[in-house]
Amino acid sequence: MARKSNSAGTAALVPWALLLVALIVLARPAVACPFCTALGPTLAQLREQADVAALAEIVDTDDQGRATLRLHTVVTGGDAFGTEQSLTAKLDVAARPGALVLVFGDAAGHAQDAERLWHAVPVNEIGYAYFARSPTLRTPTLERLRYFAAYLEHPDPLVAEDAYLEFGHASFDDVARMADALSGEKLYRWLLDPGVPEARKGFYGLAVALAAPPSERAASAEFLRQRIVAPENDFRAGFDGVLGGYLLLSGLSGLELIESRYLANAESADGDVRHALTALRFYAEYGREISRPRLARAVARLLVRQEFAAEAITDLARWQVWEALDAVIGVYSRSTSDERARRAVVGYLLACPAAEARQALARLRSDDPAGIAAAEQVLSRTSGVRLAE
């Protein structure tokens, strides 16, 4: 929420701050890993959601996509099969006869005589053993994560990906509480290994910071700094997590490095700037040493880069940092072809409790009535909040 004000008119505008927060937080669930890419369900989640789960072997397939399967082990929902040892179903994956699959059946929401919907996951003996031993969702989270920590980057691709997904679905606080189960040596190796998917390295960069005991924090910070300054030509999918972990370990000196390399550098690559913004947003939520006003001063460097001005303004409003008022106002006149940036300026001015913001908005409305009206209309439609008269 915006700061309280003695002005009734300003108090009526507080919901605009909530709109600006939504523009950031809706992009990623707040409870999930902040540096994990788009996540599918884990095997444990599929097991929990299905009314039937089994290990089966494909016997035959037809050209309509239906498969005949021999049941090996029924994991859940044994009553659905009775004494039958086979199953005929339309699967959502292609697999050859002889292949093993985990099949998950869902009859929820369908008529009693309707065909059950099936999801299949190709698996081998190693993957099935991992799945069979995996704790259920009713197991305490920290105990569950300690099990999956041992399988991160397992040689079996299915196992490695599923273990990563378990951490991706976990909250930052839960991962931080069990970080002693993560091996710093392995995390270092995975971050350097070109064979590890780049998307996972965001989590591993953060995990380096969480797993480092006090005696190793300086060395871990230096390791991440070397990853940051190393020459890199390609887009780095997990670079935001490396930056976030570095901020946790190095505090203000880390912010100064990130600010100078990416936020204050007009030549920095757009991808690196976006990673830096993600890292600073993460730190604003979970970090302790660097104040939000100091983080905001770093973000405000981007007000002069048109492609990032709207995001920077949104962050400043989200953090209720109003000292950048003059710089934000200047963005409006420079962004004649960027309606998103102009809307962000208007939203910032509506949320700001200072009298100077109301005066600036009145001037802009006088100079550009159509533009301000259009911005307010979009903001009102997006937020569902009516403008104060």
N, C-alpha and C positions, 0 to 999 in steps of 0.2 A: 504494500500500500504506500501511497505518497505520504509525505510528512503532514502532520496535522497543521491546520491553519485557523486563525481566528476569523477568516473570511468565509462566509457561507457559500459564496460563489465558488471559491477554490475547493471547498469540501465536496461540492457537488461534482467536481471533476475527477475525484480520486479514482473511480473505476477505469479511467484511461490508463492509469499505471498498470492495472491488472491486465489490460489488453496488451501492453508492451511486453509484460512478462510472458504472456501466452505465446507471443511470436517466437520466443526462444524455447520455452520448455516443452511445447507441444511437439517439437522435432524429435525428441527422444524421451522415453519414459524415465522419470526421475529416479525410480528405484533400481534400474538396471545398470550394468557396467557402463560407465560414461565413455569408454573408449572402444567398445566392441561394436562391430559392424552389425548390419541387419541380421537378426537372429531367427532361425527356425526353431521348432520344438525339439527338445531333447528326447532321447529314447525313453527316459523315465516319464517325461510328460506324456508322450504318446501312450505308454502303458497305462498311465493314470486315467487318461481321457477315454480309452477304448473300453468297450464292454467285453471284448474278446481279444486276446493276444496269444500268439502261438509261434513256435519255430516249425517251419514246414519246408519240405523239399518239392521243387517243381517237377512233376512227372511229365506233363505234356502241356502244350499251348495250342490255341487255334487262331485263325486269322481274324477273329472278332475281339481279340485281346483277352479271352477267357483262359484260365489256367486250371489244370487239375493238379492238386497238391497232396502230398502225403504228410500227415501230421506227425511230427516227432515229439514235441513237447508242448502241451497247452499250459501257458503261463497264467492266464486269467480267463474266466468265463467258460470253464469246462462243460458246464451244463448245456451250452449252446450246441455242442457236438454230440452229446450222448455217447453212444458206443462207436460212432463213426471214426474211422482212422484216416479219412480223406476229406477233401474240400474242393469244391469247384467254385471259382470266384473270378470276377473281373478285376485285375490288378492295375495299379497305376504306374508300374515300372515294367520294363522289358527284361526278361531273364530267360536263360536257356534251361532246358530240362537238366536236372541234376543239381541246379543251383539251390542254395539254402536262402531262405528269406524269413525275416520276422514279419508277420502279418498282424495288423491291428484292425479290428472290425468295429464299426460304429453303427448301431441300430437306432440311436436316439433321434427322436423327431420324425421317424418314419412309421408308416402303417405296419401293423404286425406281420402282414404277409409280404411286405416289400423286401427287396433284396438288400442285405446289409452292405454298407459301403466299406471298402477295404483299402488300406494303405499298406504298401509293402516296402521293406528296407532290405536290400541284399546284404548278406552277412556271411561270415565264415565262423569256424569253430572258436577262434580267438575272440571275435566280436561278440558271439553269443555268450561266452563265458563271462566276459566283462559285463554284458547286459544282465545276465542272470544274477550276478553278485551285487549289482548296483543297488544302493539304498533307495527306498521308496520316497515319495515326496513328504510322507509323514515323519520321516527321520529328521531330527534336528538339523538345521541348515549347516552349522559348522561341522558336524559329523559327516554330512553328505559331501561337503566340499573337500574335506580331508581325503575322502575316498577318491574323488575325481582328480585331485592334485597329482596323484601318483601316475595318472594316465595322460597328462598333458604331453603332446608331441610323441605319443606312442607310435611305434612303427606301423601299426595298422591304421590306415587313414580314417576309417569310420570311428574307431575308438578315440583317436586324437581329436577329431572334429567334435565328437559328442562331449568329451571332457571340457573342451574349450567352451562349448555352448552352455554347459552347466555354470561356468564362471560368468559367462556373458549375461545369463539371466539372474545372477545373484546381485545383491545390492553392494555398493561400495563398502558400507560399514561391515557387512558380513565378511567380505573378502579381507578387509583390513584386520579383522579379529582372528582370522586363521592364517595370516600371512607367514607365520613361523613354519608352516608346513611346506612352503615354497622354497625351492633351492635357488639361492642367488647365483651359484655357479651355472646351473642349467639355464636360468633366465638370461644370463650373459651370452651363453652359447647360442641360444635360440635367436636372440636379437642379431647376432652376427651371421647366422646361417641363412644363405640365400634360398635354401630349400624350404624354409618355414614360410608359410603364407604371410604376406605383408600385413594383411588385415589383422592377424593375431598379434602382431608385434606391438600394437597399441596397448593391449592388455598387458603384455610382458614388460613394456616400458614402465607402466604404472606399478606393476608388481615388483620390479626392482626396488622402487622406493619403499613399498610397503614391507618387503621382506628383509630389508637391511637393518641389522642390529645397530645400536648406537656407535659401536666401534668401527663399523664399515660404511657409515653414511657418507663420509667424505669421499671414499674410494668409489662408491656407487654413483655419487654425483658426478665425479670426474669421468666415469665410464659413460654416463648418459651425455655429458657435455661433448665428449669425443664423437658420439653418434650425431649430435646436432651440427657440429662444425665440419663434419666429414663431407667432402664433395659428393654431390648427388644430383644426377641429371633427371631422374624419373620421379613421377609423383609417388609419394610415400604414403601408403594407405594408413599405416599405424603411427605416423609421426606425431600426431596429437598426444598419444599416450606417452611417448618418450618425453615430450615437452612437459606434460603434466607431472610425470614422475620427477623430472629434473626440478620443477618448481617446488615440489614437496620437500626435496632434499636440500636445495640450495637457497630457497627463500628469495630475498631481495636481489642478491647478485644474479640469480637465475633469471629473474624478471628483467633485469637490466640487459642481460645478453639477448633474451628473446625480443625485447623492445627494440634494441639497436639493429638486430639482424632482420627483423620481419615487419615490425609495426612502424618504425621510423624510417625505414629504408624504402624509398619509392621504387626501387628496382627489384624488390623481393617478389618471388613468384606468388601468384594468387593462391595456389594450393597450400604453400607454406604459411601464408597469412591466415588462411581459414583454420589450419591446424593450430596456430598460435592463439586465435580467438577461442577455439574450443578448449584449449589448455587453461586459458585465463578464466573462462567461465567455470570450469571445473574447480579451479583453485578458489574462486570466490565462494563456492559452495562448501568446500571441504578443507581448504587451507586455513592456517591460523596466523602465520607470521606477517604476511603482507596485508595491509589494510585495503579495503575496497576503494577508497579514494585514490590510493597509489596505483592500484590496478586500473582504475578508470582513467588516470592520466596517461597510462600506456595505451589504452584503447582509443583515447581521444586523438592520438596521433593519426588515426585512420580517417578522421573527418575530412582531410584534404584529398583522400583517394575516393573518387566518386563511386567506384564499384563496391566499396565497403562502408560508405557513410551511413547508410540506413541501418546496417547491423551494429555499427559503433554507437549510434544514437540510441538504438533500442537497449543495448547493454547499459548505457549511462542512465537511462530512465529506470531500467530494472533495478539497478543498484542505488537509485535515488541520489545520484551525484548531479547536483544542479550547478556546480561551479563552472561547467562547460557551457553555460547558457549562451554567451556571446558567440562562441565558435559554432554552436548548433544553429543559431539563427542565421549565420553566414552561409550555411549549407543550402538554405532554401533558395537564395538568389543564384547560387552557382549551379543548382540542379534543375535547370529549366527543362531538361528532357528526361529527368528521372523522377517519375511520380512516386516511386517507392520511397526514395529519400525524402521527398517533400512531405509525404504522409508521416514519416517518422519524425520529422521536425514538428509538424502540427501536433502529433501525439505527445511528444516531449513537452511542448509548451502547455498543452492542456493538463498534463500531469504535474508539472512543476508548480510548487506552492508560492513561488516568489511573485511579487507584484510586477517585477520587470518582465516576467514571462507573459502575463496577461496584456501588458502594454505592447510587447513585441507582437503578439498575436493580433492585436487590434490594428497595428500598423500594417502587418502583412495582409490582413483582411481588407484594409483600405486600398492597398496597392494592387492586390490580386484577388478580388472578391470571388471570381469564378474558381480559381485554383484552390483557395482555402475551403470554399463550399464543397468542391469535389472531394478533397481530402477528408473533410469531416463526414461527408456522406459515406465514404468507404469505411472509415473507422467506426462510425455508428452502426453500419450494417454488420461489420465483422464482430464487434463486441456485444451488440445487442443493448448498448447503453445509449439513451437519448441525450443529446447535447443540452447543457444548461441554457436557458433562455437569457 
